[in-house]
Amino acid sequence: MFNQIKALLSDSQLQQQIMKSANPTESIKLIVKAGVAKGYNFSKESVSQVLTTLTMQPNELTEEDLLAVSGGSCGPRTCELSSKVYVEN
């Protein structure tokens, strides 16, 4: 289903319709309708879940996080998450 919805979203006509839609609910209806035209049977909820997955941004690491991963230092967040206790000199 994920790949089918992703393929539908690559259609430029559907993209234009989605961009003109008034709200996310309308966009989901357009995707469901486009899916029906291709022989798919998506629920509004499943389309919404896929869209959420596609639009999620990965968490960005802070400079402190990057240093801790590279062994440069042990920041407070890293030490709290670790089962080991590190002592900085």
PDB file of N, CA, C and O in Angstrom:
ATOM      1  N   MET A   1       0.818  -1.188   0.000  1.00  0.00           N
ATOM      2  CA  MET A   1       0.000   0.000   0.000  1.00  0.00           C
ATOM      3  C   MET A   1       0.866   1.257   0.000  1.00  0.00           C
ATOM      4  O   MET A   1       0.581   2.208  -0.728  1.00  0.00           O
ATOM      5  N   PHE A   2       1.919   1.264   0.812  1.00  0.00           N
ATOM      6  CA  PHE A   2       2.807   2.421   0.904  1.00  0.00           C
ATOM      7  C   PHE A   2       3.350   2.789  -0.472  1.00  0.00           C
ATOM      8  O   PHE A   2       3.296   3.950  -0.877  1.00  0.00           O
ATOM      9  N   ASN A   3       3.872   1.796  -1.188  1.00  0.00           N
ATOM     10  CA  ASN A   3       4.444   2.051  -2.510  1.00  0.00           C
ATOM     11  C   ASN A   3       3.392   2.466  -3.516  1.00  0.00           C
ATOM     12  O   ASN A   3       3.671   3.265  -4.410  1.00  0.00           O
ATOM     13  N   GLN A   4       2.184   1.935  -3.386  1.00  0.00           N
ATOM     14  CA  GLN A   4       1.104   2.313  -4.293  1.00  0.00           C
ATOM     15  C   GLN A   4       0.722   3.777  -4.111  1.00  0.00           C
ATOM     16  O   GLN A   4       0.527   4.499  -5.089  1.00  0.00           O
ATOM     17  N   ILE A   5       0.615   4.209  -2.870  1.00  0.00           N
ATOM     18  CA  ILE A   5       0.277   5.610  -2.593  1.00  0.00           C
ATOM     19  C   ILE A   5       1.417   6.515  -3.038  1.00  0.00           C
ATOM     20  O   ILE A   5       1.194   7.583  -3.607  1.00  0.00           O
ATOM     21  N   LYS A   6       2.633   6.075  -2.772  1.00  0.00           N
ATOM     22  CA  LYS A   6       3.805   6.852  -3.192  1.00  0.00           C
ATOM     23  C   LYS A   6       3.815   7.015  -4.714  1.00  0.00           C
ATOM     24  O   LYS A   6       4.127   8.094  -5.218  1.00  0.00           O
ATOM     25  N   ALA A   7       3.478   5.957  -5.442  1.00  0.00           N
ATOM     26  CA  ALA A   7       3.420   6.024  -6.906  1.00  0.00           C
ATOM     27  C   ALA A   7       2.324   6.987  -7.360  1.00  0.00           C
ATOM     28  O   ALA A   7       2.521   7.753  -8.303  1.00  0.00           O
ATOM     29  N   LEU A   8       1.172   6.950  -6.693  1.00  0.00           N
ATOM     30  CA  LEU A   8       0.097   7.884  -7.025  1.00  0.00           C
ATOM     31  C   LEU A   8       0.556   9.330  -6.849  1.00  0.00           C
ATOM     32  O   LEU A   8       0.230  10.202  -7.654  1.00  0.00           O
ATOM     33  N   LEU A   9       1.312   9.564  -5.787  1.00  0.00           N
ATOM     34  CA  LEU A   9       1.761  10.922  -5.486  1.00  0.00           C
ATOM     35  C   LEU A   9       2.805  11.439  -6.470  1.00  0.00           C
ATOM     36  O   LEU A   9       3.104  12.633  -6.482  1.00  0.00           O
ATOM     37  N   SER A  10       3.356  10.563  -7.285  1.00  0.00           N
ATOM     38  CA  SER A  10       4.325  11.016  -8.287  1.00  0.00           C
ATOM     39  C   SER A  10       3.630  11.571  -9.535  1.00  0.00           C
ATOM     40  O   SER A  10       4.282  12.158 -10.399  1.00  0.00           O
ATOM     41  N   ASP A  11       2.308  11.388  -9.630  1.00  0.00           N
ATOM     42  CA  ASP A  11       1.537  11.899 -10.753  1.00  0.00           C
ATOM     43  C   ASP A  11       1.400  13.421 -10.640  1.00  0.00           C
ATOM     44  O   ASP A  11       0.900  13.929  -9.637  1.00  0.00           O
ATOM     45  N   SER A  12       1.842  14.139 -11.666  1.00  0.00           N
ATOM     46  CA  SER A  12       1.851  15.603 -11.611  1.00  0.00           C
ATOM     47  C   SER A  12       0.442  16.201 -11.549  1.00  0.00           C
ATOM     48  O   SER A  12       0.235  17.223 -10.894  1.00  0.00           O
ATOM     49  N   GLN A  13      -0.525  15.576 -12.221  1.00  0.00           N
ATOM     50  CA  GLN A  13      -1.900  16.087 -12.161  1.00  0.00           C
ATOM     51  C   GLN A  13      -2.464  15.975 -10.748  1.00  0.00           C
ATOM     52  O   GLN A  13      -3.116  16.895 -10.255  1.00  0.00           O
ATOM     53  N   LEU A  14      -2.206  14.838 -10.103  1.00  0.00           N
ATOM     54  CA  LEU A  14      -2.683  14.659  -8.733  1.00  0.00           C
ATOM     55  C   LEU A  14      -1.977  15.649  -7.806  1.00  0.00           C
ATOM     56  O   LEU A  14      -2.602  16.206  -6.904  1.00  0.00           O
ATOM     57  N   GLN A  15      -0.701  15.865  -8.020  1.00  0.00           N
ATOM     58  CA  GLN A  15       0.041  16.832  -7.207  1.00  0.00           C
ATOM     59  C   GLN A  15      -0.588  18.221  -7.311  1.00  0.00           C
ATOM     60  O   GLN A  15      -0.740  18.917  -6.308  1.00  0.00           O
ATOM     61  N   GLN A  16      -0.951  18.617  -8.526  1.00  0.00           N
ATOM     62  CA  GLN A  16      -1.570  19.935  -8.714  1.00  0.00           C
ATOM     63  C   GLN A  16      -2.918  20.016  -8.002  1.00  0.00           C
ATOM     64  O   GLN A  16      -3.238  21.032  -7.384  1.00  0.00           O
ATOM     65  N   GLN A  17      -3.705  18.943  -8.088  1.00  0.00           N
ATOM     66  CA  GLN A  17      -4.997  18.923  -7.408  1.00  0.00           C
ATOM     67  C   GLN A  17      -4.814  19.018  -5.898  1.00  0.00           C
ATOM     68  O   GLN A  17      -5.560  19.724  -5.219  1.00  0.00           O
ATOM     69  N   ILE A  18      -3.822  18.310  -5.378  1.00  0.00           N
ATOM     70  CA  ILE A  18      -3.564  18.338  -3.934  1.00  0.00           C
ATOM     71  C   ILE A  18      -3.139  19.732  -3.504  1.00  0.00           C
ATOM     72  O   ILE A  18      -3.565  20.219  -2.457  1.00  0.00           O
ATOM     73  N   MET A  19      -2.307  20.369  -4.301  1.00  0.00           N
ATOM     74  CA  MET A  19      -1.839  21.721  -3.950  1.00  0.00           C
ATOM     75  C   MET A  19      -2.989  22.728  -3.949  1.00  0.00           C
ATOM     76  O   MET A  19      -2.954  23.707  -3.203  1.00  0.00           O
ATOM     77  N   LYS A  20      -4.008  22.495  -4.779  1.00  0.00           N
ATOM     78  CA  LYS A  20      -5.158  23.390  -4.845  1.00  0.00           C
ATOM     79  C   LYS A  20      -6.216  23.064  -3.803  1.00  0.00           C
ATOM     80  O   LYS A  20      -7.137  23.852  -3.586  1.00  0.00           O
ATOM     81  N   SER A  21      -6.093  21.913  -3.157  1.00  0.00           N
ATOM     82  CA  SER A  21      -7.118  21.503  -2.193  1.00  0.00           C
ATOM     83  C   SER A  21      -7.138  22.449  -0.998  1.00  0.00           C
ATOM     84  O   SER A  21      -6.133  23.067  -0.646  1.00  0.00           O
ATOM     85  N   ALA A  22      -8.314  22.539  -0.389  1.00  0.00           N
ATOM     86  CA  ALA A  22      -8.535  23.487   0.702  1.00  0.00           C
ATOM     87  C   ALA A  22      -7.913  23.054   2.023  1.00  0.00           C
ATOM     88  O   ALA A  22      -7.558  23.898   2.846  1.00  0.00           O
ATOM     89  N   ASN A  23      -7.776  21.732   2.237  1.00  0.00           N
ATOM     90  CA  ASN A  23      -7.283  21.247   3.521  1.00  0.00           C
ATOM     91  C   ASN A  23      -6.786  19.813   3.372  1.00  0.00           C
ATOM     92  O   ASN A  23      -6.992  19.193   2.328  1.00  0.00           O
ATOM     93  N   PRO A  24      -6.135  19.281   4.403  1.00  0.00           N
ATOM     94  CA  PRO A  24      -5.616  17.909   4.333  1.00  0.00           C
ATOM     95  C   PRO A  24      -6.694  16.853   4.089  1.00  0.00           C
ATOM     96  O   PRO A  24      -6.440  15.867   3.396  1.00  0.00           O
ATOM     97  N   THR A  25      -7.881  17.040   4.641  1.00  0.00           N
ATOM     98  CA  THR A  25      -8.962  16.082   4.442  1.00  0.00           C
ATOM     99  C   THR A  25      -9.329  15.990   2.964  1.00  0.00           C
ATOM    100  O   THR A  25      -9.552  14.900   2.438  1.00  0.00           O
ATOM    101  N   GLU A  26      -9.390  17.132   2.307  1.00  0.00           N
ATOM    102  CA  GLU A  26      -9.674  17.165   0.873  1.00  0.00           C
ATOM    103  C   GLU A  26      -8.567  16.469   0.085  1.00  0.00           C
ATOM    104  O   GLU A  26      -8.846  15.749  -0.874  1.00  0.00           O
ATOM    105  N   SER A  27      -7.321  16.679   0.482  1.00  0.00           N
ATOM    106  CA  SER A  27      -6.181  16.020  -0.182  1.00  0.00           C
ATOM    107  C   SER A  27      -6.281  14.505  -0.061  1.00  0.00           C
ATOM    108  O   SER A  27      -6.039  13.782  -1.028  1.00  0.00           O
ATOM    109  N   ILE A  28      -6.632  14.035   1.110  1.00  0.00           N
ATOM    110  CA  ILE A  28      -6.769  12.590   1.337  1.00  0.00           C
ATOM    111  C   ILE A  28      -7.870  12.017   0.456  1.00  0.00           C
ATOM    112  O   ILE A  28      -7.715  10.939  -0.119  1.00  0.00           O
ATOM    113  N   LYS A  29      -8.986  12.742   0.353  1.00  0.00           N
ATOM    114  CA  LYS A  29     -10.079  12.287  -0.512  1.00  0.00           C
ATOM    115  C   LYS A  29      -9.613  12.181  -1.964  1.00  0.00           C
ATOM    116  O   LYS A  29      -9.982  11.238  -2.663  1.00  0.00           O
ATOM    117  N   LEU A  30      -8.810  13.134  -2.419  1.00  0.00           N
ATOM    118  CA  LEU A  30      -8.284  13.105  -3.783  1.00  0.00           C
ATOM    119  C   LEU A  30      -7.402  11.875  -4.013  1.00  0.00           C
ATOM    120  O   LEU A  30      -7.461  11.242  -5.067  1.00  0.00           O
ATOM    121  N   ILE A  31      -6.593  11.555  -3.017  1.00  0.00           N
ATOM    122  CA  ILE A  31      -5.699  10.395  -3.135  1.00  0.00           C
ATOM    123  C   ILE A  31      -6.504   9.100  -3.146  1.00  0.00           C
ATOM    124  O   ILE A  31      -6.215   8.193  -3.928  1.00  0.00           O
ATOM    125  N   VAL A  32      -7.511   9.012  -2.283  1.00  0.00           N
ATOM    126  CA  VAL A  32      -8.370   7.819  -2.258  1.00  0.00           C
ATOM    127  C   VAL A  32      -9.061   7.658  -3.613  1.00  0.00           C
ATOM    128  O   VAL A  32      -9.126   6.555  -4.156  1.00  0.00           O
ATOM    129  N   LYS A  33      -9.575   8.762  -4.154  1.00  0.00           N
ATOM    130  CA  LYS A  33     -10.261   8.727  -5.450  1.00  0.00           C
ATOM    131  C   LYS A  33      -9.298   8.307  -6.566  1.00  0.00           C
ATOM    132  O   LYS A  33      -9.665   7.515  -7.433  1.00  0.00           O
ATOM    133  N   ALA A  34      -8.074   8.830  -6.547  1.00  0.00           N
ATOM    134  CA  ALA A  34      -7.073   8.444  -7.548  1.00  0.00           C
ATOM    135  C   ALA A  34      -6.722   6.968  -7.404  1.00  0.00           C
ATOM    136  O   ALA A  34      -6.479   6.286  -8.400  1.00  0.00           O
ATOM    137  N   GLY A  35      -6.694   6.480  -6.187  1.00  0.00           N
ATOM    138  CA  GLY A  35      -6.432   5.064  -5.948  1.00  0.00           C
ATOM    139  C   GLY A  35      -7.530   4.179  -6.511  1.00  0.00           C
ATOM    140  O   GLY A  35      -7.252   3.138  -7.106  1.00  0.00           O
ATOM    141  N   VAL A  36      -8.773   4.591  -6.326  1.00  0.00           N
ATOM    142  CA  VAL A  36      -9.918   3.833  -6.863  1.00  0.00           C
ATOM    143  C   VAL A  36      -9.811   3.755  -8.384  1.00  0.00           C
ATOM    144  O   VAL A  36     -10.090   2.712  -8.975  1.00  0.00           O
ATOM    145  N   ALA A  37      -9.408   4.856  -9.016  1.00  0.00           N
ATOM    146  CA  ALA A  37      -9.261   4.872 -10.477  1.00  0.00           C
ATOM    147  C   ALA A  37      -8.201   3.880 -10.952  1.00  0.00           C
ATOM    148  O   ALA A  37      -8.261   3.391 -12.080  1.00  0.00           O
ATOM    149  N   LYS A  38      -7.231   3.585 -10.087  1.00  0.00           N
ATOM    150  CA  LYS A  38      -6.173   2.614 -10.424  1.00  0.00           C
ATOM    151  C   LYS A  38      -6.500   1.206  -9.932  1.00  0.00           C
ATOM    152  O   LYS A  38      -5.710   0.281 -10.123  1.00  0.00           O
ATOM    153  N   GLY A  39      -7.662   1.043  -9.301  1.00  0.00           N
ATOM    154  CA  GLY A  39      -8.067  -0.275  -8.817  1.00  0.00           C
ATOM    155  C   GLY A  39      -7.668  -0.558  -7.380  1.00  0.00           C
ATOM    156  O   GLY A  39      -7.771  -1.698  -6.927  1.00  0.00           O
ATOM    157  N   TYR A  40      -7.213   0.459  -6.651  1.00  0.00           N
ATOM    158  CA  TYR A  40      -6.831   0.284  -5.248  1.00  0.00           C
ATOM    159  C   TYR A  40      -8.021   0.609  -4.355  1.00  0.00           C
ATOM    160  O   TYR A  40      -8.951   1.300  -4.770  1.00  0.00           O
ATOM    161  N   ASN A  41      -7.981   0.108  -3.134  1.00  0.00           N
ATOM    162  CA  ASN A  41      -9.041   0.364  -2.176  1.00  0.00           C
ATOM    163  C   ASN A  41      -8.400   0.822  -0.864  1.00  0.00           C
ATOM    164  O   ASN A  41      -8.208   0.027   0.056  1.00  0.00           O
ATOM    165  N   PHE A  42      -8.075   2.113  -0.794  1.00  0.00           N
ATOM    166  CA  PHE A  42      -7.448   2.681   0.406  1.00  0.00           C
ATOM    167  C   PHE A  42      -8.510   3.299   1.301  1.00  0.00           C
ATOM    168  O   PHE A  42      -9.466   3.904   0.817  1.00  0.00           O
ATOM    169  N   SER A  43      -8.339   3.145   2.599  1.00  0.00           N
ATOM    170  CA  SER A  43      -9.187   3.884   3.532  1.00  0.00           C
ATOM    171  C   SER A  43      -8.563   5.268   3.739  1.00  0.00           C
ATOM    172  O   SER A  43      -7.370   5.465   3.506  1.00  0.00           O
ATOM    173  N   LYS A  44      -9.377   6.204   4.174  1.00  0.00           N
ATOM    174  CA  LYS A  44      -8.864   7.553   4.460  1.00  0.00           C
ATOM    175  C   LYS A  44      -7.806   7.492   5.560  1.00  0.00           C
ATOM    176  O   LYS A  44      -6.820   8.229   5.530  1.00  0.00           O
ATOM    177  N   GLU A  45      -8.021   6.609   6.523  1.00  0.00           N
ATOM    178  CA  GLU A  45      -7.080   6.480   7.643  1.00  0.00           C
ATOM    179  C   GLU A  45      -5.726   5.954   7.175  1.00  0.00           C
ATOM    180  O   GLU A  45      -4.682   6.431   7.622  1.00  0.00           O
ATOM    181  N   SER A  46      -5.745   4.968   6.271  1.00  0.00           N
ATOM    182  CA  SER A  46      -4.471   4.411   5.804  1.00  0.00           C
ATOM    183  C   SER A  46      -3.705   5.434   4.967  1.00  0.00           C
ATOM    184  O   SER A  46      -2.479   5.513   5.052  1.00  0.00           O
ATOM    185  N   VAL A  47      -4.420   6.214   4.161  1.00  0.00           N
ATOM    186  CA  VAL A  47      -3.759   7.264   3.380  1.00  0.00           C
ATOM    187  C   VAL A  47      -3.163   8.306   4.326  1.00  0.00           C
ATOM    188  O   VAL A  47      -2.042   8.770   4.116  1.00  0.00           O
ATOM    189  N   SER A  48      -3.898   8.666   5.346  1.00  0.00           N
ATOM    190  CA  SER A  48      -3.410   9.637   6.323  1.00  0.00           C
ATOM    191  C   SER A  48      -2.138   9.142   7.008  1.00  0.00           C
ATOM    192  O   SER A  48      -1.198   9.913   7.203  1.00  0.00           O
ATOM    193  N   GLN A  49      -2.105   7.860   7.373  1.00  0.00           N
ATOM    194  CA  GLN A  49      -0.918   7.290   8.019  1.00  0.00           C
ATOM    195  C   GLN A  49       0.283   7.310   7.087  1.00  0.00           C
ATOM    196  O   GLN A  49       1.393   7.632   7.510  1.00  0.00           O
ATOM    197  N   VAL A  50       0.069   6.967   5.820  1.00  0.00           N
ATOM    198  CA  VAL A  50       1.174   6.976   4.852  1.00  0.00           C
ATOM    199  C   VAL A  50       1.675   8.396   4.655  1.00  0.00           C
ATOM    200  O   VAL A  50       2.884   8.622   4.606  1.00  0.00           O
ATOM    201  N   LEU A  51       0.768   9.355   4.540  1.00  0.00           N
ATOM    202  CA  LEU A  51       1.188  10.750   4.372  1.00  0.00           C
ATOM    203  C   LEU A  51       1.985  11.236   5.570  1.00  0.00           C
ATOM    204  O   LEU A  51       2.967  11.963   5.420  1.00  0.00           O
ATOM    205  N   THR A  52       1.560  10.834   6.751  1.00  0.00           N
ATOM    206  CA  THR A  52       2.302  11.204   7.963  1.00  0.00           C
ATOM    207  C   THR A  52       3.709  10.621   7.916  1.00  0.00           C
ATOM    208  O   THR A  52       4.678  11.303   8.250  1.00  0.00           O
ATOM    209  N   THR A  53       3.820   9.385   7.511  1.00  0.00           N
ATOM    210  CA  THR A  53       5.129   8.733   7.402  1.00  0.00           C
ATOM    211  C   THR A  53       6.007   9.436   6.375  1.00  0.00           C
ATOM    212  O   THR A  53       7.199   9.641   6.607  1.00  0.00           O
ATOM    213  N   LEU A  54       5.423   9.803   5.248  1.00  0.00           N
ATOM    214  CA  LEU A  54       6.195  10.441   4.181  1.00  0.00           C
ATOM    215  C   LEU A  54       6.648  11.854   4.547  1.00  0.00           C
ATOM    216  O   LEU A  54       7.682  12.322   4.070  1.00  0.00           O
ATOM    217  N   THR A  55       5.878  12.525   5.385  1.00  0.00           N
ATOM    218  CA  THR A  55       6.214  13.913   5.702  1.00  0.00           C
ATOM    219  C   THR A  55       6.980  14.080   7.008  1.00  0.00           C
ATOM    220  O   THR A  55       7.369  15.194   7.358  1.00  0.00           O
ATOM    221  N   MET A  56       7.199  12.990   7.728  1.00  0.00           N
ATOM    222  CA  MET A  56       7.952  13.080   8.982  1.00  0.00           C
ATOM    223  C   MET A  56       9.391  13.470   8.702  1.00  0.00           C
ATOM    224  O   MET A  56      10.036  12.902   7.820  1.00  0.00           O
ATOM    225  N   GLN A  57       9.887  14.427   9.447  1.00  0.00           N
ATOM    226  CA  GLN A  57      11.271  14.853   9.335  1.00  0.00           C
ATOM    227  C   GLN A  57      12.093  14.123  10.392  1.00  0.00           C
ATOM    228  O   GLN A  57      11.668  14.010  11.541  1.00  0.00           O
ATOM    229  N   PRO A  58      13.267  13.628  10.010  1.00  0.00           N
ATOM    230  CA  PRO A  58      14.096  12.969  11.016  1.00  0.00           C
ATOM    231  C   PRO A  58      14.570  13.981  12.063  1.00  0.00           C
ATOM    232  O   PRO A  58      14.770  15.157  11.761  1.00  0.00           O
ATOM    233  N   ASN A  59      14.742  13.511  13.280  1.00  0.00           N
ATOM    234  CA  ASN A  59      15.245  14.388  14.335  1.00  0.00           C
ATOM    235  C   ASN A  59      16.666  14.812  14.016  1.00  0.00           C
ATOM    236  O   ASN A  59      17.491  14.003  13.592  1.00  0.00           O
ATOM    237  N   GLU A  60      16.938  16.082  14.223  1.00  0.00           N
ATOM    238  CA  GLU A  60      18.285  16.563  13.997  1.00  0.00           C
ATOM    239  C   GLU A  60      19.091  16.443  15.285  1.00  0.00           C
ATOM    240  O   GLU A  60      18.576  16.663  16.381  1.00  0.00           O
ATOM    241  N   LEU A  61      20.355  16.093  15.133  1.00  0.00           N
ATOM    242  CA  LEU A  61      21.238  15.999  16.283  1.00  0.00           C
ATOM    243  C   LEU A  61      21.852  17.360  16.560  1.00  0.00           C
ATOM    244  O   LEU A  61      22.169  18.111  15.638  1.00  0.00           O
ATOM    245  N   THR A  62      22.018  17.669  17.841  1.00  0.00           N
ATOM    246  CA  THR A  62      22.698  18.898  18.216  1.00  0.00           C
ATOM    247  C   THR A  62      24.201  18.684  18.071  1.00  0.00           C
ATOM    248  O   THR A  62      24.659  17.553  17.905  1.00  0.00           O
ATOM    249  N   GLU A  63      24.956  19.758  18.132  1.00  0.00           N
ATOM    250  CA  GLU A  63      26.413  19.642  18.067  1.00  0.00           C
ATOM    251  C   GLU A  63      26.928  18.792  19.224  1.00  0.00           C
ATOM    252  O   GLU A  63      27.872  18.019  19.062  1.00  0.00           O
ATOM    253  N   GLU A  64      26.306  18.938  20.388  1.00  0.00           N
ATOM    254  CA  GLU A  64      26.678  18.150  21.566  1.00  0.00           C
ATOM    255  C   GLU A  64      26.450  16.655  21.311  1.00  0.00           C
ATOM    256  O   GLU A  64      27.286  15.825  21.670  1.00  0.00           O
ATOM    257  N   ASP A  65      25.315  16.319  20.691  1.00  0.00           N
ATOM    258  CA  ASP A  65      25.019  14.929  20.366  1.00  0.00           C
ATOM    259  C   ASP A  65      26.057  14.356  19.404  1.00  0.00           C
ATOM    260  O   ASP A  65      26.531  13.233  19.579  1.00  0.00           O
ATOM    261  N   LEU A  66      26.402  15.141  18.389  1.00  0.00           N
ATOM    262  CA  LEU A  66      27.382  14.689  17.403  1.00  0.00           C
ATOM    263  C   LEU A  66      28.749  14.458  18.045  1.00  0.00           C
ATOM    264  O   LEU A  66      29.430  13.482  17.731  1.00  0.00           O
ATOM    265  N   LEU A  67      29.142  15.354  18.940  1.00  0.00           N
ATOM    266  CA  LEU A  67      30.421  15.182  19.627  1.00  0.00           C
ATOM    267  C   LEU A  67      30.411  13.926  20.499  1.00  0.00           C
ATOM    268  O   LEU A  67      31.401  13.195  20.556  1.00  0.00           O
ATOM    269  N   ALA A  68      29.307  13.684  21.165  1.00  0.00           N
ATOM    270  CA  ALA A  68      29.209  12.510  22.031  1.00  0.00           C
ATOM    271  C   ALA A  68      29.286  11.224  21.208  1.00  0.00           C
ATOM    272  O   ALA A  68      29.931  10.260  21.623  1.00  0.00           O
ATOM    273  N   VAL A  69      28.636  11.205  20.053  1.00  0.00           N
ATOM    274  CA  VAL A  69      28.672  10.022  19.202  1.00  0.00           C
ATOM    275  C   VAL A  69      30.071   9.785  18.657  1.00  0.00           C
ATOM    276  O   VAL A  69      30.517   8.644  18.533  1.00  0.00           O
ATOM    277  N   SER A  70      30.758  10.877  18.333  1.00  0.00           N
ATOM    278  CA  SER A  70      32.095  10.743  17.767  1.00  0.00           C
ATOM    279  C   SER A  70      33.154  10.514  18.849  1.00  0.00           C
ATOM    280  O   SER A  70      34.321  10.285  18.531  1.00  0.00           O
ATOM    281  N   GLY A  71      32.762  10.574  20.112  1.00  0.00           N
ATOM    282  CA  GLY A  71      33.713  10.360  21.203  1.00  0.00           C
ATOM    283  C   GLY A  71      34.354  11.648  21.697  1.00  0.00           C
ATOM    284  O   GLY A  71      35.282  11.613  22.505  1.00  0.00           O
ATOM    285  N   GLY A  72      33.861  12.788  21.211  1.00  0.00           N
ATOM    286  CA  GLY A  72      34.448  14.075  21.573  1.00  0.00           C
ATOM    287  C   GLY A  72      34.130  14.522  22.982  1.00  0.00           C
ATOM    288  O   GLY A  72      34.955  15.179  23.618  1.00  0.00           O
ATOM    289  N   SER A  73      32.963  14.186  23.483  1.00  0.00           N
ATOM    290  CA  SER A  73      32.594  14.567  24.845  1.00  0.00           C
ATOM    291  C   SER A  73      31.361  13.789  25.271  1.00  0.00           C
ATOM    292  O   SER A  73      30.734  13.090  24.474  1.00  0.00           O
ATOM    293  N   CYS A  74      31.037  13.926  26.524  1.00  0.00           N
ATOM    294  CA  CYS A  74      29.844  13.274  27.052  1.00  0.00           C
ATOM    295  C   CYS A  74      28.928  14.369  27.558  1.00  0.00           C
ATOM    296  O   CYS A  74      29.157  14.929  28.629  1.00  0.00           O
ATOM    297  N   GLY A  75      27.891  14.677  26.793  1.00  0.00           N
ATOM    298  CA  GLY A  75      26.941  15.705  27.196  1.00  0.00           C
ATOM    299  C   GLY A  75      25.921  15.138  28.158  1.00  0.00           C
ATOM    300  O   GLY A  75      25.819  13.922  28.317  1.00  0.00           O
ATOM    301  N   PRO A  76      25.166  16.010  28.798  1.00  0.00           N
ATOM    302  CA  PRO A  76      24.191  15.565  29.791  1.00  0.00           C
ATOM    303  C   PRO A  76      23.145  14.601  29.223  1.00  0.00           C
ATOM    304  O   PRO A  76      22.802  13.610  29.868  1.00  0.00           O
ATOM    305  N   ARG A  77      22.645  14.882  28.034  1.00  0.00           N
ATOM    306  CA  ARG A  77      21.624  14.005  27.452  1.00  0.00           C
ATOM    307  C   ARG A  77      22.207  12.634  27.158  1.00  0.00           C
ATOM    308  O   ARG A  77      21.552  11.619  27.397  1.00  0.00           O
ATOM    309  N   THR A  78      23.417  12.590  26.649  1.00  0.00           N
ATOM    310  CA  THR A  78      24.046  11.326  26.303  1.00  0.00           C
ATOM    311  C   THR A  78      24.295  10.497  27.550  1.00  0.00           C
ATOM    312  O   THR A  78      24.045   9.292  27.550  1.00  0.00           O
ATOM    313  N   CYS A  79      24.784  11.123  28.611  1.00  0.00           N
ATOM    314  CA  CYS A  79      25.077  10.391  29.839  1.00  0.00           C
ATOM    315  C   CYS A  79      23.805   9.869  30.491  1.00  0.00           C
ATOM    316  O   CYS A  79      23.800   8.783  31.069  1.00  0.00           O
ATOM    317  N   GLU A  80      22.720  10.647  30.397  1.00  0.00           N
ATOM    318  CA  GLU A  80      21.465  10.197  30.974  1.00  0.00           C
ATOM    319  C   GLU A  80      20.931   8.971  30.243  1.00  0.00           C
ATOM    320  O   GLU A  80      20.298   8.107  30.850  1.00  0.00           O
ATOM    321  N   LEU A  81      21.186   8.898  28.943  1.00  0.00           N
ATOM    322  CA  LEU A  81      20.680   7.789  28.156  1.00  0.00           C
ATOM    323  C   LEU A  81      21.568   6.554  28.264  1.00  0.00           C
ATOM    324  O   LEU A  81      21.137   5.447  27.942  1.00  0.00           O
ATOM    325  N   SER A  82      22.775   6.737  28.704  1.00  0.00           N
ATOM    326  CA  SER A  82      23.740   5.651  28.749  1.00  0.00           C
ATOM    327  C   SER A  82      23.616   4.883  30.058  1.00  0.00           C
ATOM    328  O   SER A  82      23.269   5.446  31.096  1.00  0.00           O
ATOM    329  N   SER A  83      23.906   3.590  29.990  1.00  0.00           N
ATOM    330  CA  SER A  83      23.880   2.784  31.222  1.00  0.00           C
ATOM    331  C   SER A  83      25.215   2.887  31.955  1.00  0.00           C
ATOM    332  O   SER A  83      25.322   2.461  33.105  1.00  0.00           O
ATOM    333  N   LYS A  84      26.235   3.451  31.300  1.00  0.00           N
ATOM    334  CA  LYS A  84      27.537   3.621  31.926  1.00  0.00           C
ATOM    335  C   LYS A  84      27.679   5.042  32.453  1.00  0.00           C
ATOM    336  O   LYS A  84      27.038   5.959  31.939  1.00  0.00           O
ATOM    337  N   VAL A  85      28.485   5.229  33.441  1.00  0.00           N
ATOM    338  CA  VAL A  85      28.739   6.554  33.976  1.00  0.00           C
ATOM    339  C   VAL A  85      30.130   6.987  33.518  1.00  0.00           C
ATOM    340  O   VAL A  85      31.106   6.263  33.716  1.00  0.00           O
ATOM    341  N   TYR A  86      30.215   8.138  32.921  1.00  0.00           N
ATOM    342  CA  TYR A  86      31.480   8.664  32.436  1.00  0.00           C
ATOM    343  C   TYR A  86      31.878   9.842  33.288  1.00  0.00           C
ATOM    344  O   TYR A  86      31.038  10.647  33.690  1.00  0.00           O
ATOM    345  N   VAL A  87      33.160   9.939  33.560  1.00  0.00           N
ATOM    346  CA  VAL A  87      33.676  11.060  34.321  1.00  0.00           C
ATOM    347  C   VAL A  87      34.582  11.846  33.393  1.00  0.00           C
ATOM    348  O   VAL A  87      35.542  11.315  32.835  1.00  0.00           O
ATOM    349  N   GLU A  88      34.255  13.138  33.236  1.00  0.00           N
ATOM    350  CA  GLU A  88      35.092  13.989  32.397  1.00  0.00           C
ATOM    351  C   GLU A  88      36.205  14.576  33.250  1.00  0.00           C
ATOM    352  O   GLU A  88      35.978  14.988  34.388  1.00  0.00           O
ATOM    353  N   ASN A  89      37.407  14.611  32.693  1.00  0.00           N
ATOM    354  CA  ASN A  89      38.548  15.194  33.419  1.00  0.00           C
ATOM    355  C   ASN A  89      38.599  16.682  33.248  1.00  0.00           C
ATOM    356  O   ASN A  89      39.491  17.335  33.788  1.00  0.00           O
TER     357      ASN A  89
END
